[in-house]
Every structure is written in structure tokens, then in C-alpha cells.
Amino acid sequence: MSTFRFEIRTPYALRVRVEDDALVVELQDGRILSVPLAYFPRLLHGTPEERQNFRLIGNGEGIHWSDLDEDISVEHLLLGIPSGESAASLQRWLEQRQAR
């Protein structure tokens, strides 16, 4: 009896765009992911300038927004996993932003 073994590798991000209502990520394997900003409330509530201030991390395994203190992994995007931030944490963050 033989067993078939293979390794699943998550593709990495090449390019990222943040539109008015979606996060669009182009992957190295040719796929383009479009995810609603509602999945990521910090992006949703960020200014256009804050949304554009990102960098790829981990050789494209994720995306980091320093102004918004947000990190999103390509793996979570592929799996359709939205932000895991609690409502209470988001509310505190929003209140801190208003206090600026």
C-alpha cells in the first residue's frame, strides 16, 4: 500500500490595493483575492491615507498597516477568516482615534 504525500504551500502576496469597500490582493500563483473591508473593521474605519500605508511582511505571507495596528495573513484571506478582534477591543481603538 502506498500513501500519497504532498505539501500545501500558501501562495504569497505580490501586490495589494485597498479600495473603498474591498481589500484586493494579487497572489504569486496568479489568483486575485477580493475581500470586503467589513471583514477588517480597522481598515474599514481607516482613512484612505492610513489604508495605503501598508507593507508586505514575511516575504508576502502577510500585510501590515502600522497606522492601523493591523496585520492580515494571506492564509486567513484564502480561508475567508475575518478579523478576530473583539467588539470591545475595536471600540477602545475607535475611542482612542477620536481622542487624537
Beta strands, then each sheet from edge to edge (+ up, - down):
strand 1: 13-18
strand 2: 22-27
strand 3: 32-36
strand 4: 54-57
strand 5: 62-65
strand 6: 70-73
sheet 1: 1+ 2- 3+
sheet 2: 4+ 5- 6+
end
